[in-house]
Amino acid sequence: MQREFNTYTQAGALDSVQHRVLRNTYWLLGLSLIPTAIGALVGINMSFAFMAASPILSSLLFLGAIYGLFFAIEANKYSTTGVYLLLALTFVMGIMLGPLLQFTLAFRNGAQLIALAAGGTAAVFFTLAGIASTSKRDFSGMANFLTVGAIVLMIAVVANIFLRLPMLQLVLCGGFMLFSSLMILFNVNQIVRGGETNYITATLSLYMNIYNIFVSLLEILGIFGGDRR
């Protein structure tokens, strides 16, 4: 009887930790959208002429800065500093939406495309997060596949910085949408099953997946649905 009681107690404690991590992750994820929106407003009104003048160098510097922030966030994921660094990252990511938003708003239906991309991204996230939270299936077996996918995508991204092929960019958009969708499924399922216990790390991963889906979807909508003025 005592052994059964201890088992139930441990299960209850683990369940409590999982719910707390999931709750804190969603709370921080929602909070992170505020600096992203502010950064996007700043980015819309910025001149990105330096990126047009030196696209390869600016792209490499951007990737370096982002991965530097990733490392700093992970190094401080057990303190409030990690939260501040994450919010700083989301502000920078919002600014970097500037060129894409400027390009999209040049279309007659640009605002509608942005709204459609945002709505589509939200629909994908809530659907997959719901499946991952309620499914009895363990998605941890996807880890190796996702690792290989991440490596392939990063190699393709770096290659296209130099090649700048429109068709490869379109393929990358589709690849990022698929990969990021699977990552949301994997990440949320890991939290629910206790495989991820740090809400800052979980938020960082989910945020980047949501960001990639939005950017990729908006690029695809702009290519196929943009109405030139």
Secondary structure as UniProt FT lines:
FT   HELIX           2..44
FT   HELIX           49..53
FT   HELIX           55..75
FT   TURN            76..78
FT   HELIX           80..95
FT   TURN            96..97
FT   HELIX           98..105
FT   TURN            108..109
FT   HELIX           110..134
FT   HELIX           139..142
FT   HELIX           143..163
FT   HELIX           166..192
FT   TURN            193..194
FT   HELIX           199..225
//
